[in-house]
Amino acid sequence: MNSDLKNLGLLRLYPAPHEQLTLEGTYLQLHLHRQAAVGDVLIYANYIASVDGRISLFNEESGEFAVPACIANKRDWRLYQELAAQSDVMITSARYFRQLAKGQAQDLLPVGQQEDYADLLAWRKAQGLAEQPDVVIVSNSLDIPLTALEKLQGRKISVLTGSAASAENIDRLKQAGVYLTVFATDSVTGRGLKQWLIQSDYRSAYMIAGPEVHRTLLAERMLDRLFLTTHLTLLGENRFHTLLSGTLESAVKLRLESMYFDQSEVNSQLFVQYALQQG
């Protein structure tokens, strides 16, 4: 395994006791795929942000928002992969596939095939999980390049959309063999998404989409866990995304579950896990 990942550890700040730990296995030990009660699903999200809250900046050349290169790093990516390894399905958006079609996505959806992540593929097999998580795309526009979908051959891909979606786009995806569900509501709701996941027999769902899908889940308190890496960097810039967009009818309260300080000399960052408080 890459020495940058193997030789430098974490300092657990919460819960006590404070102790030195290895990076590998920090999130894998949570066994998120076994947390949901029978007939339920655990939905969790993950972001990396700067101290001033930027999860992505606008790239003038690509015309897309992307994770800033100066905060993206292999140590955070390892934990990103560990979260993916515990999921039955990954929730993403059409934007990811547009970036993938342009060659601008960070990577194919995990779990990675590189040597550094071979242990995670073996772990999934030992746990009785499929080699790779399924993929569900939440999109009201259905602006999804078919060429990008072809890059994930061998994985079940489902698309969820609202009743306001273009009939032309619906037909285009159906003809391409995509599993497509059209909800009765104008757009996909958080409650509708969770119910669809349960009916599809998923027990753990990893949400890696942007702030709009995040808000959709939070608005109806459908998200269970939030994993946030805070890179100790200030980015500034005027065109950016934070981990939440739009408005909420009421504030969402979080409960701190764990916090680790990354002792890497190159990437000073905090790995934090929150649970959503219901009610």
N, C-alpha and C positions, 0 to 999 in steps of 0.2 A: 504494500500500500504506500501511497505517496508519503514521504517523510514529513511533509508539512502537516499532514493529518495525524500521523502516528505518534510523533515524538513530543508534541506540545499538548498540554492538558487544559482543563477547565477548572475554575474555582467555583464551587457551588456556594452561592450567597443565600439562597433560600430554597427549600426549608433547611433548618439546622439539622445536623452540625455542618459547619463550613469545612469543606475538604476538597482535596485535589482529585480530579477525575479525568479519565480519558475522554476524548471527543467521541470516538466510535461507541455506539450503543447508547448514547445519552437519551435519544428519543426512541430508539428501537425498543428499549426496555419497558416502554409504556404499554405495549400490546394494545394499541388502539383498536385493532380489529376484533378484540374480545370485550370491549367496554360496553357496547350497546345491549340493552335487555332484549329478550326474545320479542320479535315484532317491532323493533325499533332500529334506528340507525344513528351512529355517531358522525356528526359533520364537523370537520375541523378545517381551519384556514391557516395560511402561512404567508408572511411577508417579510421582506428586508427593507428597512427604511434608514434614512439619515437621521441625525439628531433633530433637524428641523422638519422632519416628517415626510420627506420626499421618498416615494417608492418608485417613481419613474419620472424622467424628464423628456421633453419633446425633442425629437431628433429632426432637424430641418431637412436632412438629406432623404431620410426614409418616409417622413411624414407621419411617423408613428411615435408613441410614447414607449420608452424602454427603460429597464433597470440601468442606472448609471454604472459605467464600467468601474469607476473608482470605489464603489461599495460592493459590487459583486465579487465573491471570492469562494475558493474551493472548500473552505471550512464550513461556511454557511450552506454551500451546495451539498455537502455531505449530509447535513441534518435534513435538508430538503428531501434528499433521496431516502433517508430513513423514514420520514413521514409518508412518502410515496409507497415505500415497501409495505406499510401496514394497511394500505387502502384496498378495498374491493373495487373502487371506482374513483376516477379523478374528474372533478367538475371544472370545466374551463369555458372559454368564450370564443366567439368567432374571431376576435382580434388576434388570439394566439395563432390561429390557422392562416390568417392573412400574413402575419409576420413569418410564419414557417414557409409559406409560398414564396416570399421574397428573400428567404435565406437569412432572416434577421432574428429568428427565435433563438433563445439561449441554447436549447437542445431539444431533441425529441423528448416527448413526455417520458418521465422516468417509469420504471426503474432502469438506470443506465446500464449499458452493455459493456462499459469499460472495466478494466481489471480492478479498479478501485472499488467497484460496487458488486463484484462477483459474490461477496459474502451475503449481500442483501438478496440476490437472486436465490442463493442456496437457502437462506432463511425463509423466504416465501414458500419454497418447495417443502421445507420441513414443517411449516405451519399449515400445509394443505391448501395454500392459496394458488391461484392461477399464476403462470409465469409473469404476466404483466396485468396491472389493473385495467379494467374497462375504462372507457372515456365517455363522458356525457357533456355535450356542448349546449349551453344555455344561450339562446340568441333570439332576439325579436326581429332583427334585420335579415337573418339567414344569408348574410354576405360571407359565405364560406367557400373558398376555392376548393374545387374537387381534387385538384392536383395535390393539395396539402393533405387531404384525407387519405390519399393513396399511400402516403409515407408511413401510415400506421397500420399497414396490412397485418392481419392476424389478430387484431384486437377488436372487440365489439365496440362500435361507436354509435351512440344514440344522440339525437338532436331534440331538444325541447324548445318549443316556441309558443307564442300567444296567438290568439285568433285574428289579430291584426296583421299577421305576416302575409307577405305577398304570395298569392296562389301560384304564380309562376316559379318562385323560389322553392315553394313546397314541392311542386311537381319535379323540378330539377333534381332535388335531393332524393326524392323517392325513386326516380328512375335510375339514380346511381346506386341504389340498394342500401341507402342509409335508413336506420331505424329512426323514425320521426314521430313525435307525439305533439299534437296541437292542443293546447289547453283552451278551455272555454273562456277564460279571461283574456283581456287584450294583451297582457304580457304574463310571463311566468312568475308566479308568486313564490315566496319562500315556503309557505305551507304546501303549495302544490308540488314544488320540487321535492320536499321531504317525503310527501306521501308517495310520489312516483318512485323514489329510491327504495322505500319500504316494500312497495308492491313488486319491485324488481328483485327483491331478496338481497339487497345490499345491507351490510352491517357497518361498514366504515367508508366514509366518503371524504375525500381530500379536495378542498376547494382552493384552486390556484388561479382563479379568474381575478379580474380587476375590481375597482371600488364599487362599480354599479351592482354587480352580482353580490358582492359583500353586503351592500346596503339592503338588497332584496332579502337576504337571509336574516340580517339583523332586525329588520323592520318588524318581523313576526317572531323574533327570538328563536329562529330555527338553527342557529349556529351554536355548537356546544363548546368548542375550544378555539382559541386564537393563539398561534405561535408567532411571535414577533422578534426578529433580529434587529437590534438597533446598532448600526455601525456608527462609531463615535467620530462622525464627520459632519460638517456643515456644508451644504451644497448651494443654497440660494436658488437663483433662477426664477423666472416668472411663470413659465408654462410647465406645470408639474401636476402629478397626481399624488394624493395621500391615500391612506388605506380605506377611506370612507368618503363617498360623495353624496350629494343630495341632502335631504332632510329626514329626520326621524321624529315621530310623534312624541316620543319620550326618550330620555337618556337611557343608554344601555350600561349597566353596571357590571364591572368585571371583578373577579376574584383571582388574586395571584396564586398560581400553583407552583411555579418554580422559576428560578433565576440563576443563570450561570454567567460568569465573566470569562471571556475568551482571553487566554494569556499569550496568544500569538503576538509576536513583535510587529508583524506586518499588518494585522487586522485586529484592532481593538474593537470589541463588540460585546453586546449583551444578548444572550439567548433567553427569552422570557416566554413562559406559557401562562395563559389566562384561561379561566373558565367563565362562561357567562352566568351571571346570577339571574335566575328566573323570577318574574313577578316584580 
